[in-house]
Amino acid sequence: MSTSSSPVSAWLGRAVVEGVLIVFAVVLGFVVNEWRETVADRQAAEDAMVRVAAEIEDNIAQLEAVVVYHEGVVALISDRLDEIESGDGPVRGIVFDEFPRILPRGINAPGLSDFAWTHAQQHGQLDVLPYELVAGTARIYEMQASGVESTWRQIVELLFAGPNIMREQDLAPSLRFTQVGFSELASQERFLLEHYRSQLERLDEAGLRR
């Protein structure tokens, strides 16, 4: 009896061991695949944020190139207003004719980019990165869109879209209005520069800047 049951017991033992090994191999395969996907997602997120950091650096360079000019525009308008106010009465003229003096390089839009950030949101699997890092970057790009970019577009629309630009009028009010716009633009550019630089430091600390 014991002799005949021995092969059956041995077969069952082998079957159990093989079954356990198969289950282990399947589970291990799932674990390895999940690990690979996690590594790939994190690498994609890090690569995306490296591109974002490079874009922020470019945007900083763009802002640095125009903010001094916009501050200079504010000063040029102040000089022109001083001339007008030193006279005997209101000075009438065409606002457009004043532009070569107060806007020697035109509006000079900052030319900021958000392509890398938009692409990172769509394809970068950013949820694997620290929340505060991603949220902070999102806030800065929102400042860019609703602040600097919105303001300079409003300046363009107000200066060039209306018919009054080519009509003779009292120059001082129009010049003051233009000065307020450029003063606000320059302030927003300085504010954005400060936040850009702070965020670059955070990205650098996280190893996301090359």
Helices and strands as residue ranges (DSSP letters): H 2-85, E 92-94, H 95-102, H 115-123, G 126-128, H 131-143, I 144-149, H 150-160, G 163-166, E 168-170, H 171-205
